[in-house]
């Protein structure tokens, strides 16, 4: 049997190399670091869902302990991120929970009324990724409005990885919002979506172009009340307004505004486009 042993000189060289690499990586990591560390936002989201839908989370009512646990989870997440959050932000979020829950109840009811495959509110709340992604967004959006950095984006990206639906926390979304199926939906930061809007899988509500100098400007479309956007349609541009009660057909590409009550069945910028 042949045995191999490390020569002392080789072992010393390996230790020196490891030390050099470790120091180099530490210097690189320290330069842009603001004190934030990776966190798992799943516990925070689960506590929020318990408040939003208590009857579907194994409890008949919300207790003070549930609210306190959610409040503590908010503080823990912000502390791990090193967030320079405004004073009283977590109390603001806790105080907004009843309104978020009211909106989500309307979202769930809208799904039940729209989708012939939905048989009950229980099914919608427990099994529809579109509603759960909307719940995560409503929480992330409220935290963003409270002036807390980074945490809203982590919540939205957790929902993105879990449900396959990418909604930037900056997007404004009205009541009775429906995402059906949901896989591949993208809704950009400055999107404005009205009440009673329905979106199918693969839809992109995006920017016309990606340029850093456009940061802070409206880059994404506005969908007015009652718009329906079918699968894999793409709507682009900060000046693009989809008029109320319009229908955007599957695979359509829309880069300019359409008036209320329109039906778009293919690209509205191509010859022969059907806009009625």
Phi and psi restraints in degrees (value plus and minus 20) as a CYANA .aco file:
   2 UNK   PHI    -120.6   -80.6
   2 UNK   PSI     110.0   150.0
   3 UNK   PHI    -132.8   -92.8
   3 UNK   PSI     129.6   169.6
   4 UNK   PHI    -138.0   -98.0
   4 UNK   PSI     111.9   151.9
   5 UNK   PHI    -144.7  -104.7
   5 UNK   PSI     125.4   165.4
   6 UNK   PHI     -96.8   -56.8
   6 UNK   PSI     109.5   149.5
   7 UNK   PHI     -88.3   -48.3
   7 UNK   PSI     118.8   158.8
   8 UNK   PHI     -72.7   -32.7
   8 UNK   PSI     -57.1   -17.1
   9 UNK   PHI     -84.7   -44.7
   9 UNK   PSI     -60.1   -20.1
  10 UNK   PHI     -86.4   -46.4
  10 UNK   PSI     -63.2   -23.2
  11 UNK   PHI     -80.8   -40.8
  11 UNK   PSI     -60.0   -20.0
  12 UNK   PHI     -85.2   -45.2
  12 UNK   PSI     -59.5   -19.5
  13 UNK   PHI     -85.2   -45.2
  13 UNK   PSI     -59.9   -19.9
  14 UNK   PHI     -83.7   -43.7
  14 UNK   PSI     -61.2   -21.2
  15 UNK   PHI     -83.9   -43.9
  15 UNK   PSI     -62.1   -22.1
  16 UNK   PHI     -83.4   -43.4
  16 UNK   PSI     -63.9   -23.9
  17 UNK   PHI     -82.1   -42.1
  17 UNK   PSI     -65.5   -25.5
  18 UNK   PHI     -80.2   -40.2
  18 UNK   PSI     -60.9   -20.9
  19 UNK   PHI     -85.0   -45.0
  19 UNK   PSI     -61.9   -21.9
  20 UNK   PHI     -82.6   -42.6
  20 UNK   PSI     -64.1   -24.1
  21 UNK   PHI     -85.5   -45.5
  21 UNK   PSI     -63.6   -23.6
  22 UNK   PHI     -80.4   -40.4
  22 UNK   PSI     -63.0   -23.0
  23 UNK   PHI     -87.0   -47.0
  23 UNK   PSI     -59.5   -19.5
  24 UNK   PHI     -84.0   -44.0
  24 UNK   PSI     -64.1   -24.1
  25 UNK   PHI     -86.3   -46.3
  25 UNK   PSI     -57.0   -17.0
  26 UNK   PHI     -83.7   -43.7
  26 UNK   PSI     -61.8   -21.8
  27 UNK   PHI     -83.5   -43.5
  27 UNK   PSI     -62.6   -22.6
  28 UNK   PHI     -84.8   -44.8
  28 UNK   PSI     -60.6   -20.6
  29 UNK   PHI     -91.1   -51.1
  29 UNK   PSI     -50.6   -10.6
  30 UNK   PHI     -94.1   -54.1
  30 UNK   PSI     -47.9    -7.9
  31 UNK   PHI     -77.4   -37.4
  31 UNK   PSI     -73.7   -33.7
  32 UNK   PHI    -114.4   -74.4
  32 UNK   PSI     -14.0    26.0
  33 UNK   PHI     -98.1   -58.1
  33 UNK   PSI     112.9   152.9
  34 UNK   PHI    -127.6   -87.6
  34 UNK   PSI     -13.6    26.4
  35 UNK   PHI      85.1   125.1
  35 UNK   PSI     -25.2    14.8
  36 UNK   PHI     -95.5   -55.5
  36 UNK   PSI     127.0   167.0
  37 UNK   PHI    -151.7  -111.7
  37 UNK   PSI     136.4   176.4
  38 UNK   PHI     -81.4   -41.4
  38 UNK   PSI     119.4   159.4
  39 UNK   PHI    -153.3  -113.3
  39 UNK   PSI     138.3   178.3
  40 UNK   PHI    -119.0   -79.0
  40 UNK   PSI      91.3   131.3
  41 UNK   PHI    -103.2   -63.2
  41 UNK   PSI     -22.3    17.7
  42 UNK   PHI     -80.8   -40.8
  42 UNK   PSI     -64.1   -24.1
  43 UNK   PHI     -79.7   -39.7
  43 UNK   PSI     -59.6   -19.6
  44 UNK   PHI     -83.2   -43.2
  44 UNK   PSI     -64.5   -24.5
  45 UNK   PHI     -86.4   -46.4
  45 UNK   PSI     -58.8   -18.8
  46 UNK   PHI     -84.0   -44.0
  46 UNK   PSI     -59.3   -19.3
  47 UNK   PHI     -87.1   -47.1
  47 UNK   PSI     -56.5   -16.5
  48 UNK   PHI     -84.6   -44.6
  48 UNK   PSI     -62.9   -22.9
  49 UNK   PHI     -83.8   -43.8
  49 UNK   PSI     -52.3   -12.3
  50 UNK   PHI     -83.0   -43.0
  50 UNK   PSI     -56.6   -16.6
  51 UNK   PHI     -95.5   -55.5
  51 UNK   PSI     -58.8   -18.8
  52 UNK   PHI     -89.6   -49.6
  52 UNK   PSI     -61.4   -21.4
  53 UNK   PHI    -152.2  -112.2
  53 UNK   PSI      44.1    84.1
  54 UNK   PHI     -81.7   -41.7
  54 UNK   PSI     -56.7   -16.7
  55 UNK   PHI     -89.0   -49.0
  55 UNK   PSI     -36.8     3.2
  56 UNK   PHI    -124.7   -84.7
  56 UNK   PSI      -9.8    30.2
  57 UNK   PHI    -143.1  -103.1
  57 UNK   PSI       4.4    44.4
  58 UNK   PHI      66.9   106.9
  58 UNK   PSI      -4.6    35.4
  59 UNK   PHI    -162.9  -122.9
  59 UNK   PSI     125.8   165.8
  60 UNK   PHI    -102.8   -62.8
  60 UNK   PSI     -37.7     2.3
  61 UNK   PHI    -172.2  -132.2
  61 UNK   PSI     149.8   189.8
  62 UNK   PHI    -117.0   -77.0
  62 UNK   PSI     108.7   148.7
  63 UNK   PHI    -118.4   -78.4
  63 UNK   PSI     143.9   183.9
  64 UNK   PHI     -80.8   -40.8
  64 UNK   PSI     -52.9   -12.9
  65 UNK   PHI     -84.9   -44.9
  65 UNK   PSI     -57.3   -17.3
  66 UNK   PHI     -81.9   -41.9
  66 UNK   PSI     -65.4   -25.4
  67 UNK   PHI     -84.8   -44.8
  67 UNK   PSI     -63.3   -23.3
  68 UNK   PHI     -83.0   -43.0
  68 UNK   PSI     -59.0   -19.0
  69 UNK   PHI     -85.3   -45.3
  69 UNK   PSI     -59.4   -19.4
  70 UNK   PHI     -84.5   -44.5
  70 UNK   PSI     -63.5   -23.5
  71 UNK   PHI     -80.6   -40.6
  71 UNK   PSI     -64.0   -24.0
  72 UNK   PHI     -84.0   -44.0
  72 UNK   PSI     -58.7   -18.7
  73 UNK   PHI     -84.5   -44.5
  73 UNK   PSI     -57.4   -17.4
  74 UNK   PHI     -80.9   -40.9
  74 UNK   PSI     -68.3   -28.3
  75 UNK   PHI     -83.9   -43.9
  75 UNK   PSI     -61.9   -21.9
  76 UNK   PHI     -81.9   -41.9
  76 UNK   PSI     -63.9   -23.9
  77 UNK   PHI     -83.9   -43.9
  77 UNK   PSI     -65.4   -25.4
  78 UNK   PHI     -84.2   -44.2
  78 UNK   PSI     -58.5   -18.5
  79 UNK   PHI     -85.2   -45.2
  79 UNK   PSI     -61.8   -21.8
  80 UNK   PHI     -84.1   -44.1
  80 UNK   PSI     -50.6   -10.6
  81 UNK   PHI    -105.0   -65.0
  81 UNK   PSI     -27.6    12.4
  82 UNK   PHI      45.7    85.7
  82 UNK   PSI       8.4    48.4
  83 UNK   PHI     -88.6   -48.6
  83 UNK   PSI     114.8   154.8
  84 UNK   PHI    -109.5   -69.5
  84 UNK   PSI      51.0    91.0
  85 UNK   PHI    -105.2   -65.2
  85 UNK   PSI     129.9   169.9
  86 UNK   PHI     -83.6   -43.6
  86 UNK   PSI     131.5   171.5
  87 UNK   PHI     -80.9   -40.9
  87 UNK   PSI     114.2   154.2
  88 UNK   PHI      60.6   100.6
  88 UNK   PSI     -11.5    28.5
  89 UNK   PHI     -83.6   -43.6
  89 UNK   PSI     -59.7   -19.7
  90 UNK   PHI     -89.0   -49.0
  90 UNK   PSI     -55.1   -15.1
  91 UNK   PHI     -84.7   -44.7
  91 UNK   PSI     -56.9   -16.9
  92 UNK   PHI     -81.2   -41.2
  92 UNK   PSI     -63.0   -23.0
  93 UNK   PHI     -86.0   -46.0
  93 UNK   PSI     -64.7   -24.7
  94 UNK   PHI     -80.6   -40.6
  94 UNK   PSI     -62.0   -22.0
  95 UNK   PHI     -85.5   -45.5
  95 UNK   PSI     -43.7    -3.7
  96 UNK   PHI    -106.6   -66.6
  96 UNK   PSI     -28.2    11.8
  97 UNK   PHI     -77.4   -37.4
  97 UNK   PSI     -65.3   -25.3
  98 UNK   PHI     -78.2   -38.2
  98 UNK   PSI     -58.3   -18.3
  99 UNK   PHI     -89.7   -49.7
  99 UNK   PSI     -60.9   -20.9
 100 UNK   PHI     -81.5   -41.5
 100 UNK   PSI     -62.0   -22.0
 101 UNK   PHI     -83.6   -43.6
 101 UNK   PSI     -58.8   -18.8
 102 UNK   PHI     -82.4   -42.4
 102 UNK   PSI     -65.0   -25.0
 103 UNK   PHI     -83.8   -43.8
 103 UNK   PSI     -60.3   -20.3
 104 UNK   PHI     -88.5   -48.5
 104 UNK   PSI     -52.6   -12.6
 105 UNK   PHI     -83.4   -43.4
 105 UNK   PSI     -59.1   -19.1
 106 UNK   PHI     -88.1   -48.1
 106 UNK   PSI     -58.5   -18.5
 107 UNK   PHI     -80.2   -40.2
 107 UNK   PSI     -66.5   -26.5
 108 UNK   PHI     -83.4   -43.4
 108 UNK   PSI     -61.4   -21.4
 109 UNK   PHI     -84.8   -44.8
 109 UNK   PSI     -58.0   -18.0
 110 UNK   PHI     -84.4   -44.4
 110 UNK   PSI     -59.7   -19.7
 111 UNK   PHI     -81.6   -41.6
 111 UNK   PSI     -66.3   -26.3
 112 UNK   PHI     -80.5   -40.5
 112 UNK   PSI     -61.0   -21.0
 113 UNK   PHI     -93.1   -53.1
 113 UNK   PSI     -48.4    -8.4
 114 UNK   PHI    -107.9   -67.9
 114 UNK   PSI     -64.2   -24.2
 115 UNK   PHI    -110.7   -70.7
 115 UNK   PSI      95.1   135.1
 116 UNK   PHI     -85.6   -45.6
 116 UNK   PSI     -36.0     4.0
 117 UNK   PHI    -103.7   -63.7
 117 UNK   PSI     -31.1     8.9
 118 UNK   PHI    -107.7   -67.7
 118 UNK   PSI     107.3   147.3
 119 UNK   PHI    -125.5   -85.5
 119 UNK   PSI     -35.5     4.5
 120 UNK   PHI    -185.6  -145.6
 120 UNK   PSI     141.4   181.4
 121 UNK   PHI     -81.5   -41.5
 121 UNK   PSI     -57.5   -17.5
 122 UNK   PHI     -74.9   -34.9
 122 UNK   PSI     -66.8   -26.8
 123 UNK   PHI     -83.6   -43.6
 123 UNK   PSI     -62.4   -22.4
 124 UNK   PHI     -82.6   -42.6
 124 UNK   PSI     -67.2   -27.2
 125 UNK   PHI     -88.6   -48.6
 125 UNK   PSI     -58.6   -18.6
 126 UNK   PHI    -108.0   -68.0
 126 UNK   PSI     -44.5    -4.5
 127 UNK   PHI    -146.3  -106.3
 127 UNK   PSI     -23.2    16.8
 128 UNK   PHI    -121.3   -81.3
 128 UNK   PSI      88.8   128.8
 129 UNK   PHI     -81.8   -41.8
 129 UNK   PSI     -49.5    -9.5
 130 UNK   PHI     -81.2   -41.2
 130 UNK   PSI     -61.5   -21.5
 131 UNK   PHI     -89.3   -49.3
 131 UNK   PSI     -61.0   -21.0
 132 UNK   PHI     -86.6   -46.6
 132 UNK   PSI     -57.7   -17.7
 133 UNK   PHI     -86.4   -46.4
 133 UNK   PSI     -56.7   -16.7
 134 UNK   PHI     -84.6   -44.6
 134 UNK   PSI     -59.9   -19.9
 135 UNK   PHI     -80.7   -40.7
 135 UNK   PSI     -65.1   -25.1
 136 UNK   PHI     -81.7   -41.7
 136 UNK   PSI     -60.3   -20.3
 137 UNK   PHI     -85.5   -45.5
 137 UNK   PSI     -63.5   -23.5
 138 UNK   PHI     -82.2   -42.2
 138 UNK   PSI     -56.4   -16.4
 139 UNK   PHI     -89.1   -49.1
 139 UNK   PSI     -68.9   -28.9
 140 UNK   PHI     -81.2   -41.2
 140 UNK   PSI     -60.0   -20.0
 141 UNK   PHI     -83.7   -43.7
 141 UNK   PSI     -61.8   -21.8
 142 UNK   PHI     -85.8   -45.8
 142 UNK   PSI     -59.9   -19.9
 143 UNK   PHI     -86.4   -46.4
 143 UNK   PSI     -57.7   -17.7
 144 UNK   PHI     -82.1   -42.1
 144 UNK   PSI     -64.9   -24.9
 145 UNK   PHI     -82.8   -42.8
 145 UNK   PSI     -47.3    -7.3
 146 UNK   PHI     -96.8   -56.8
 146 UNK   PSI     -24.2    15.8
 147 UNK   PHI      67.6   107.6
 147 UNK   PSI      -0.6    39.4
 148 UNK   PHI    -111.1   -71.1
 148 UNK   PSI     103.7   143.7
 149 UNK   PHI    -100.5   -60.5
 149 UNK   PSI     134.7   174.7
 150 UNK   PHI      49.4    89.4
 150 UNK   PSI     -67.4   -27.4
 151 UNK   PHI     -76.6   -36.6
 151 UNK   PSI     -62.8   -22.8
 152 UNK   PHI     -78.1   -38.1
 152 UNK   PSI     -59.5   -19.5
 153 UNK   PHI     -88.2   -48.2
 153 UNK   PSI     -57.1   -17.1
 154 UNK   PHI     -86.1   -46.1
 154 UNK   PSI     -57.3   -17.3
 155 UNK   PHI     -84.4   -44.4
 155 UNK   PSI     -65.1   -25.1
 156 UNK   PHI     -86.2   -46.2
 156 UNK   PSI     -56.2   -16.2
 157 UNK   PHI     -93.5   -53.5
 157 UNK   PSI     -50.2   -10.2
 158 UNK   PHI     -83.2   -43.2
 158 UNK   PSI     -65.3   -25.3
 159 UNK   PHI     -82.9   -42.9
 159 UNK   PSI     -58.4   -18.4
 160 UNK   PHI     -80.0   -40.0
 160 UNK   PSI     -67.7   -27.7
 161 UNK   PHI     -88.5   -48.5
 161 UNK   PSI     -51.4   -11.4
 162 UNK   PHI    -104.8   -64.8
 162 UNK   PSI     -58.8   -18.8
 163 UNK   PHI    -131.6   -91.6
 163 UNK   PSI     -28.5    11.5
 164 UNK   PHI      54.9    94.9
 164 UNK   PSI       0.8    40.8
 165 UNK   PHI    -145.5  -105.5
 165 UNK   PSI     104.0   144.0
 166 UNK   PHI    -130.0   -90.0
 166 UNK   PSI      81.3   121.3
 167 UNK   PHI    -137.3   -97.3
 167 UNK   PSI      97.2   137.2
 168 UNK   PHI     -87.5   -47.5
 168 UNK   PSI     118.7   158.7
 169 UNK   PHI     -82.4   -42.4
 169 UNK   PSI     -38.2     1.8
 170 UNK   PHI     -96.8   -56.8
 170 UNK   PSI     -36.9     3.1
 171 UNK   PHI     -83.4   -43.4
 171 UNK   PSI     121.9   161.9
 172 UNK   PHI    -122.4   -82.4
 172 UNK   PSI     103.5   143.5
 173 UNK   PHI    -149.3  -109.3
 173 UNK   PSI     108.5   148.5
 174 UNK   PHI     -99.4   -59.4
 174 UNK   PSI    -194.3  -154.3
 175 UNK   PHI     -95.4   -55.4
 175 UNK   PSI     143.2   183.2
 176 UNK   PHI      37.1    77.1
 176 UNK   PSI      26.3    66.3
 177 UNK   PHI    -108.6   -68.6
 177 UNK   PSI     114.3   154.3
 178 UNK   PHI    -145.8  -105.8
 178 UNK   PSI     106.5   146.5
 179 UNK   PHI    -134.6   -94.6
 179 UNK   PSI      93.3   133.3
 180 UNK   PHI    -117.0   -77.0
 180 UNK   PSI     112.0   152.0
 181 UNK   PHI      47.0    87.0
 181 UNK   PSI     -92.0   -52.0
 182 UNK   PHI      79.0   119.0
 182 UNK   PSI     -47.6    -7.6
 183 UNK   PHI     -75.1   -35.1
 183 UNK   PSI     106.7   146.7
 184 UNK   PHI      66.7   106.7
 184 UNK   PSI     -18.0    22.0
 185 UNK   PHI     -88.4   -48.4
 185 UNK   PSI     115.8   155.8
 186 UNK   PHI    -149.9  -109.9
 186 UNK   PSI     105.6   145.6
 187 UNK   PHI    -147.0  -107.0
 187 UNK   PSI      96.0   136.0
 188 UNK   PHI     -97.4   -57.4
 188 UNK   PSI     149.9   189.9
 189 UNK   PHI     -76.2   -36.2
 189 UNK   PSI     -63.4   -23.4
 190 UNK   PHI    -123.0   -83.0
 190 UNK   PSI      -2.6    37.4
 191 UNK   PHI     -83.3   -43.3
 191 UNK   PSI     123.1   163.1
 192 UNK   PHI    -144.5  -104.5
 192 UNK   PSI      96.4   136.4
 193 UNK   PHI    -139.9   -99.9
 193 UNK   PSI     107.0   147.0
 194 UNK   PHI     -99.7   -59.7
 194 UNK   PSI    -186.1  -146.1
 195 UNK   PHI    -102.5   -62.5
 195 UNK   PSI     127.5   167.5
 196 UNK   PHI      49.1    89.1
 196 UNK   PSI       6.1    46.1
 197 UNK   PHI    -106.9   -66.9
 197 UNK   PSI     121.2   161.2
 198 UNK   PHI    -144.4  -104.4
 198 UNK   PSI     108.7   148.7
 199 UNK   PHI    -148.0  -108.0
 199 UNK   PSI     115.1   155.1
 200 UNK   PHI    -120.5   -80.5
 200 UNK   PSI     156.6   196.6
 201 UNK   PHI     -80.2   -40.2
 201 UNK   PSI     128.0   168.0
 202 UNK   PHI      56.8    96.8
 202 UNK   PSI     -14.8    25.2
 203 UNK   PHI     -97.8   -57.8
 203 UNK   PSI     118.3   158.3
 204 UNK   PHI    -136.7   -96.7
 204 UNK   PSI     103.4   143.4
 205 UNK   PHI    -129.2   -89.2
 205 UNK   PSI      72.5   112.5
 206 UNK   PHI    -148.1  -108.1
 206 UNK   PSI    -197.3  -157.3
 207 UNK   PHI    -108.8   -68.8
 207 UNK   PSI     131.6   171.6
 208 UNK   PHI     -88.0   -48.0
 208 UNK   PSI     -55.3   -15.3
 209 UNK   PHI    -169.9  -129.9
 209 UNK   PSI     143.8   183.8
 210 UNK   PHI    -133.7   -93.7
 210 UNK   PSI      88.7   128.7
 211 UNK   PHI    -157.5  -117.5
 211 UNK   PSI     110.6   150.6
 212 UNK   PHI     -80.0   -40.0
 212 UNK   PSI     -51.9   -11.9
 213 UNK   PHI     -88.1   -48.1
 213 UNK   PSI     -33.3     6.7
 214 UNK   PHI    -106.8   -66.8
 214 UNK   PSI     -18.9    21.1
 215 UNK   PHI     -77.8   -37.8
 215 UNK   PSI     114.2   154.2
 216 UNK   PHI      69.4   109.4
 216 UNK   PSI     -28.7    11.3
 217 UNK   PHI    -120.2   -80.2
 217 UNK   PSI     141.3   181.3
 218 UNK   PHI     -95.2   -55.2
 218 UNK   PSI      94.2   134.2
 219 UNK   PHI    -133.7   -93.7
 219 UNK   PSI     -31.4     8.6
 220 UNK   PHI    -139.5   -99.5
 220 UNK   PSI     139.5   179.5
 221 UNK   PHI     -90.9   -50.9
 221 UNK   PSI     148.6   188.6
 222 UNK   PHI    -133.0   -93.0
 222 UNK   PSI     108.4   148.4
 223 UNK   PHI    -131.9   -91.9
 223 UNK   PSI      97.9   137.9
 224 UNK   PHI     -99.1   -59.1
 224 UNK   PSI     158.2   198.2
 225 UNK   PHI     -76.7   -36.7
 225 UNK   PSI     119.7   159.7
 226 UNK   PHI      56.4    96.4
 226 UNK   PSI      -7.3    32.7
 227 UNK   PHI     -94.6   -54.6
 227 UNK   PSI     121.5   161.5
 228 UNK   PHI    -139.0   -99.0
 228 UNK   PSI     108.0   148.0
 229 UNK   PHI    -141.5  -101.5
 229 UNK   PSI      95.7   135.7
 230 UNK   PHI    -105.9   -65.9
 230 UNK   PSI     154.6   194.6
 231 UNK   PHI     -74.7   -34.7
 231 UNK   PSI     116.6   156.6
 232 UNK   PHI      45.3    85.3
 232 UNK   PSI      -5.3    34.7
 233 UNK   PHI     -93.1   -53.1
 233 UNK   PSI     131.4   171.4
 234 UNK   PHI    -147.2  -107.2
 234 UNK   PSI     104.8   144.8
 235 UNK   PHI    -142.9  -102.9
 235 UNK   PSI     103.8   143.8
 236 UNK   PHI    -148.5  -108.5
 236 UNK   PSI     128.4   168.4
 237 UNK   PHI      86.4   126.4
 237 UNK   PSI     115.3   155.3
 238 UNK   PHI     -88.2   -48.2
 238 UNK   PSI     -41.8    -1.8
 239 UNK   PHI    -113.1   -73.1
 239 UNK   PSI     -23.6    16.4
 240 UNK   PHI     -99.8   -59.8
 240 UNK   PSI     103.8   143.8
 241 UNK   PHI    -142.0  -102.0
 241 UNK   PSI     102.3   142.3
 242 UNK   PHI    -114.6   -74.6
 242 UNK   PSI      92.9   132.9
 243 UNK   PHI     -82.7   -42.7
 243 UNK   PSI     135.5   175.5
 244 UNK   PHI     -73.6   -33.6
 244 UNK   PSI     122.0   162.0
 245 UNK   PHI      45.9    85.9
 245 UNK   PSI      -4.7    35.3
 246 UNK   PHI     -97.2   -57.2
 246 UNK   PSI     136.7   176.7
 247 UNK   PHI    -141.2  -101.2
 247 UNK   PSI     105.1   145.1
 248 UNK   PHI    -126.6   -86.6
 248 UNK   PSI      96.4   136.4
 249 UNK   PHI     -92.4   -52.4
 249 UNK   PSI     144.3   184.3
 250 UNK   PHI     -78.0   -38.0
 250 UNK   PSI     118.4   158.4
 251 UNK   PHI      48.1    88.1
 251 UNK   PSI     -12.0    28.0
 252 UNK   PHI     -90.8   -50.8
 252 UNK   PSI     129.6   169.6
 253 UNK   PHI    -137.5   -97.5
 253 UNK   PSI      99.2   139.2
 254 UNK   PHI    -142.9  -102.9
 254 UNK   PSI     100.2   140.2
 255 UNK   PHI    -145.9  -105.9
 255 UNK   PSI      -9.4    30.6
 256 UNK   PHI    -164.6  -124.6
 256 UNK   PSI     141.8   181.8
 257 UNK   PHI     -88.2   -48.2
 257 UNK   PSI     130.6   170.6
 258 UNK   PHI    -147.5  -107.5
 258 UNK   PSI     125.3   165.3
 259 UNK   PHI     -93.6   -53.6
 259 UNK   PSI     145.1   185.1
 260 UNK   PHI     -75.5   -35.5
 260 UNK   PSI     124.0   164.0
 261 UNK   PHI      56.7    96.7
 261 UNK   PSI      -7.1    32.9
 262 UNK   PHI     -97.3   -57.3
 262 UNK   PSI     136.6   176.6
 263 UNK   PHI    -145.6  -105.6
 263 UNK   PSI      97.4   137.4
 264 UNK   PHI    -130.2   -90.2
 264 UNK   PSI     100.2   140.2
 265 UNK   PHI    -129.8   -89.8
 265 UNK   PSI     -24.7    15.3
 266 UNK   PHI    -180.3  -140.3
 266 UNK   PSI    -191.2  -151.2
 267 UNK   PHI     -75.6   -35.6
 267 UNK   PSI     106.6   146.6
 268 UNK   PHI     -97.0   -57.0
 268 UNK   PSI     -23.5    16.5
 269 UNK   PHI    -127.2   -87.2
 269 UNK   PSI     -17.9    22.1
 270 UNK   PHI    -120.3   -80.3
 270 UNK   PSI     131.2   171.2
 271 UNK   PHI     -77.0   -37.0
 271 UNK   PSI     116.5   156.5
 272 UNK   PHI      62.1   102.1
 272 UNK   PSI     -12.1    27.9
 273 UNK   PHI     -81.1   -41.1
 273 UNK   PSI     121.3   161.3
 274 UNK   PHI    -119.7   -79.7
 274 UNK   PSI      81.6   121.6
 275 UNK   PHI    -142.4  -102.4
 275 UNK   PSI      95.0   135.0
